[in-house]
Amino acid sequence: ACYHQELDLNLSWVDAEKLENRDEHSWKLLDQADGVIVPGGFGIRGTNGMIMTAKYCRENNKPYLGLCLGMQIMTIEFTQHIFDDKRYTSEEFDEEGKLAKKYYVIHFLPGQYKEKDKGGTLRLGTYPCKLIEGTKVQKIYNQDLINERHRHRYEYNNTLRNKLESAGLVTAGVFQKGNLVEIVELKDHPYMVGCQFHPEFLSRPHRPHPLFFSFIEASKKYQKK
């Protein structure tokens, strides 16, 4: 994506656990970045630091692209913010099952509970995604229907969808067959996008994925400010 825009990439890796511990150097790296990508992953380790990162990007209008877990983190942080309640989280992170299900912003699909302990519950492969007309993401792709590759287990909780949308977290893409939210974007932010799929699986050196290309564009604009 940088090559196609004739830009040099200066990549800094930031340890989310160090952000949790208020490591000065790690926070300096985050502050100096022109854009932030929070990638996919599993488990609770470092997720508080990722949530702090999403909050920082939201409050400072810094470009943010969340991939898979990064999309879930973005959604959790925004929900905690609008409800002013840190209990909102992912079912994956509530390892002891102490919270009521209403606090699961990201959850295990109800129909999959009987298979939860059997393995093989990952949502794998390529699925179609319907882009919502008028969203930033629809303009980025310049398409109405896309196909993207997945590798995840937990999903966006649709019971919170209307409240989150009315507060500004826009649903930009859905898997229509299962009514699953695949892409979210923050309405009043230059570029804060989260996708449940993995765009890196389809990005190529001579054909950068639209989300990476647009993220670099947004980061370039942020740098010029």
PyMOL commands that set and color helices and strands:
alter all, ss='L'
color gray80, all
select helices_A, chain A and resi 3-5+16-20+24-32+47-59+69-83+101-103+110-115+136-141+158-167+199-201+210-224
alter helices_A, ss='H'
color red, helices_A
select strands_A, chain A and resi 36-38+64-67+89-90+104-107+123-131+145-152+155-156+169-175+180-186+192-195
alter strands_A, ss='S'
color yellow, strands_A
deselect
rebuild
show_as cartoon
